Structure formats: C-alpha cells, structure tokens
C-alpha cells in the first residue's frame, strides 16, 4: 500500500468513526481557454456530519452508553452545527493544492450540497472559502452550517483548517486500547484500520519522535 493511500484510508475511517458521510477521490473537470475539458484537480474527500453525538455502539444502560461516545476532539465540533469538510490529504506537509480554491473546484463540490445553503447560495460560500478557508452560514430549519477546507498531513498545530495525521494516529490507537473489549470481535474492511487493530492486538504501541 502506498503512503498516500494509507493516509487517505486513515483519514476516511477516522471521519466515518466520528459520524461523517464521505465521498472520496473526486475528479474535477473544467473547460480550458481552448474550449476543451481538462482535469483541474482531485478532491481527496468531501465529508458531511450532522449535529449530535456519535456512539461506537448502543446500550440501554446510560452509564455504559456515556462511555461509548466518540469524542471527535481533533475535529473541533460545535453543538448544533452541521460540519462540511472539503479535504486535502497529504503524506507530507498539510498544505492545499492551489487548484483546491479555484472556483470550478469549490463550485462543483458544493453544488452537491446546494440545499444546505438555502437563500445564501453556493457562490457566496465559494467566495468565503477561497478567501478565508471557512464559511459559516444559516442551516435550513435553524442552526449553522460550517463549511471548511481542511488539510490533513504533517502540521505543527491543530487548527480549524489543518489536522495533523500524527494526532489522528495517536487518537486512533488510544481509542482501540480504550474500547478493546468492544472492538476485539469487530472486522474492518478498511486496510488501515485493520492494520492498526492488528498492531494493537499484537501488543505494539505507537510513539512519536520529538
């Protein structure tokens, strides 16, 4: 498995566990100045999470259920906020491909979610993303939609627009250890998740170099 594929698999399974619905490896096409169609870029992941807590499993015992809540610490979740992520996944530095902020890229992706933006419209969200990387807009029926560009990769700090993959690995391995009894019988089709589980079951830990 190539490193970039491993990084993509890790990010996608992390988003799934935290309650996001995802589309991955989305090619963006646009007309060039000669009137021919070109591939502008690939969007690594589009992820949408509706407000509310996410639990690893279900229990009718309130005390047990509270221990199964998925914290989502790295995602900076906000109460009552629908979160939309347009993500770039890197094996190296967490930076955006310049084509990511092109109008054609953002408009193509967000057009799939046009209903979420109501009277504000997709064009206004696209402008905010290109300029600031984040847009907050009214959600249909009340609440807020936070739409943001997120680079996953090597980054010195966690921000709204950059999530270090090293932190995801640390959180994932701690999660496996905390919920060992529940996850021991689970089968993972995602090869990255399966590898992390195998390492955990075999007694290996993960440490970060300073």
C-alpha positions as CSV (number, residue, x, y, z in Angstrom):
1,X,0.0,0.0,0.0
2,X,1.4,3.4,-1.0
3,X,1.8,6.0,1.8
4,X,-0.6,8.4,0.2
5,X,-3.2,5.6,0.1
6,X,-2.6,4.7,3.7
7,X,-3.0,8.4,4.7
8,X,-6.3,8.6,2.7
9,X,-7.6,5.3,4.3
10,X,-6.7,6.6,7.8
11,X,-8.4,9.9,7.4
12,X,-11.5,8.4,5.8
13,X,-12.0,5.7,8.6
14,X,-11.4,8.4,11.2
15,X,-14.1,10.6,9.7
16,X,-16.5,7.6,9.4
17,X,-16.0,6.7,13.1
18,X,-16.8,10.4,14.0
19,X,-20.1,10.3,12.1
20,X,-19.2,11.8,8.8
21,X,-20.6,10.7,5.4
22,X,-17.9,10.8,2.8
23,X,-17.2,10.9,-0.9
24,X,-13.6,10.4,-1.9
25,X,-11.2,10.7,-4.9
26,X,-13.5,13.1,-6.8
27,X,-12.0,14.4,-10.1
28,X,-13.0,18.0,-11.1
29,X,-13.4,18.8,-14.7
30,X,-13.4,22.3,-16.3
31,X,-13.2,23.9,-19.7
32,X,-9.9,25.4,-20.6
33,X,-9.4,28.5,-22.7
34,X,-9.4,26.4,-25.9
35,X,-12.9,25.1,-25.1
36,X,-11.6,21.6,-24.1
37,X,-12.3,19.7,-20.9
38,X,-9.3,19.3,-18.5
39,X,-9.0,17.7,-15.1
40,X,-8.5,20.6,-12.7
41,X,-7.7,18.5,-9.6
42,X,-8.8,15.6,-7.5
43,X,-10.7,16.4,-4.3
44,X,-9.5,13.8,-1.8
45,X,-12.5,13.8,0.4
46,X,-15.9,15.6,0.9
47,X,-17.3,14.9,4.3
48,X,-20.6,15.9,5.9
49,X,-21.5,15.4,9.6
50,X,-25.0,16.3,11.0
51,X,-25.2,17.7,14.6
52,X,-25.5,15.4,17.6
53,X,-23.4,12.8,19.5
54,X,-22.0,9.7,17.8
55,X,-21.7,6.5,19.8
56,X,-19.5,3.5,19.0
57,X,-22.3,1.1,19.9
58,X,-25.7,1.1,21.6
59,X,-26.5,0.3,25.2
60,X,-29.7,0.9,27.2
61,X,-27.6,1.5,30.3
62,X,-27.0,5.3,30.4
63,X,-23.7,4.8,32.2
64,X,-22.4,2.4,29.6
65,X,-23.7,4.5,26.8
66,X,-21.8,7.5,28.0
67,X,-18.5,5.6,27.8
68,X,-19.2,4.8,24.1
69,X,-19.4,8.4,22.9
70,X,-16.9,9.2,20.2
71,X,-15.2,12.5,21.3
72,X,-14.0,13.8,17.9
73,X,-11.5,16.0,19.7
74,X,-9.5,16.8,16.6
75,X,-12.5,17.9,14.5
76,X,-13.4,20.9,16.7
77,X,-17.1,20.0,16.6
78,X,-19.6,22.6,17.7
79,X,-23.0,22.0,19.2
80,X,-25.9,22.4,16.8
81,X,-23.5,22.9,13.8
82,X,-23.6,20.8,10.6
83,X,-20.0,20.3,9.5
84,X,-18.9,20.2,5.9
85,X,-15.2,19.4,5.1
86,X,-13.5,19.6,1.7
87,X,-10.3,17.8,2.5
88,X,-6.8,17.5,1.1
89,X,-4.8,14.5,2.3
90,X,-1.1,14.6,2.3
91,X,1.6,12.2,3.4
92,X,3.9,15.2,3.9
93,X,3.1,18.8,4.9
94,X,-0.6,19.7,5.4
95,X,-0.9,22.2,2.5
96,X,-3.6,22.8,-0.1
97,X,-3.1,22.2,-3.8
98,X,-3.6,25.7,-5.4
99,X,-6.4,24.2,-7.6
100,X,-8.4,23.4,-4.5
101,X,-9.5,27.0,-4.1
102,X,-10.4,27.5,-7.8
103,X,-14.0,28.5,-8.4
104,X,-14.5,25.4,-10.6
105,X,-13.4,23.0,-7.8
106,X,-15.4,24.5,-5.0
107,X,-18.5,25.2,-7.0
108,X,-18.5,21.6,-8.4
109,X,-18.2,20.1,-5.0
110,X,-20.6,22.3,-3.1
111,X,-23.2,22.1,-5.8
112,X,-23.9,18.6,-4.5
113,X,-24.9,20.2,-1.2
114,X,-26.8,23.2,-2.7
115,X,-29.9,22.6,-0.5
116,X,-27.9,23.2,2.7
117,X,-27.1,26.8,1.7
118,X,-30.6,28.0,1.0
119,X,-31.0,31.7,0.1
120,X,-27.3,32.4,0.7
121,X,-26.4,30.3,-2.3
122,X,-23.3,28.3,-3.1
123,X,-21.5,31.2,-4.8
124,X,-21.3,33.1,-1.6
125,X,-19.9,30.1,0.3
126,X,-17.3,29.5,-2.5
127,X,-16.1,33.1,-2.1
128,X,-15.7,32.8,1.6
129,X,-13.8,29.5,1.3
130,X,-11.4,30.9,-1.3
131,X,-10.7,33.9,0.9
132,X,-10.8,32.6,4.4
133,X,-10.9,28.8,4.3
134,X,-14.1,28.7,6.4
135,X,-17.7,29.8,5.9
136,X,-20.5,29.8,8.5
137,X,-24.0,30.1,7.1
138,X,-27.6,29.5,8.3
139,X,-28.8,25.9,8.1
140,X,-32.3,25.1,6.7
141,X,-34.7,25.0,9.6
142,X,-32.2,26.7,12.0
143,X,-28.7,26.2,13.3
144,X,-25.5,26.7,11.4
145,X,-23.6,25.1,8.6
146,X,-19.8,25.3,8.9
147,X,-18.1,24.7,5.6
148,X,-14.3,24.5,5.6
149,X,-11.2,23.5,3.8
150,X,-9.1,21.0,5.8
151,X,-5.6,19.8,5.0
152,X,-4.7,16.5,6.7
153,X,-1.0,15.9,6.9
154,X,2.1,17.0,8.8
155,X,1.3,20.2,10.7
156,X,2.8,21.8,13.7
157,X,-0.6,22.6,15.3
158,X,-4.2,21.6,15.2
159,X,-6.4,24.3,13.6
160,X,-9.8,24.5,12.0
161,X,-8.1,24.1,8.6
162,X,-5.3,21.7,9.4
163,X,-5.4,18.4,11.2
164,X,-2.1,16.6,11.8
165,X,-2.2,12.9,10.8
166,X,0.1,12.1,13.6
167,X,-2.6,13.2,16.1
168,X,-5.1,11.1,14.3
169,X,-2.9,8.0,14.7
170,X,-2.4,8.7,18.4
171,X,-6.1,9.2,18.9
172,X,-7.0,6.1,16.9
173,X,-4.6,3.8,18.8
174,X,-5.8,5.2,22.2
175,X,-9.4,4.6,21.1
176,X,-8.5,1.0,20.2
177,X,-7.0,0.5,23.6
178,X,-9.9,2.1,25.5
179,X,-12.5,0.0,23.7
180,X,-10.5,-3.2,23.3
181,X,-13.3,-5.5,24.6
182,X,-15.9,-4.0,22.2
183,X,-13.7,-3.9,19.1
184,X,-11.9,-7.2,19.6
185,X,-14.6,-9.1,17.6
186,X,-15.1,-6.3,15.0
187,X,-13.9,-6.8,11.4
188,X,-12.5,-3.9,9.5
189,X,-12.7,-3.8,5.7
190,X,-10.5,-0.7,5.7
191,X,-6.9,-2.0,5.5
192,X,-5.5,0.9,7.6
193,X,-8.0,0.3,10.4
194,X,-7.3,-3.5,10.2
195,X,-3.5,-2.8,10.4
196,X,-3.9,-0.6,13.5
197,X,-6.1,-3.2,15.1
198,X,-3.5,-6.0,14.3
199,X,-0.7,-3.9,15.8
200,X,-2.8,-3.3,19.0
201,X,-3.8,-7.0,19.3
202,X,-0.1,-7.9,18.9
203,X,1.0,-5.7,21.7
204,X,2.6,-2.9,19.7
205,X,2.2,0.7,20.6
206,X,2.7,3.9,18.7
207,X,5.2,6.6,19.8
208,X,6.0,10.0,18.2
209,X,9.6,11.2,17.6
210,X,10.2,14.7,19.0
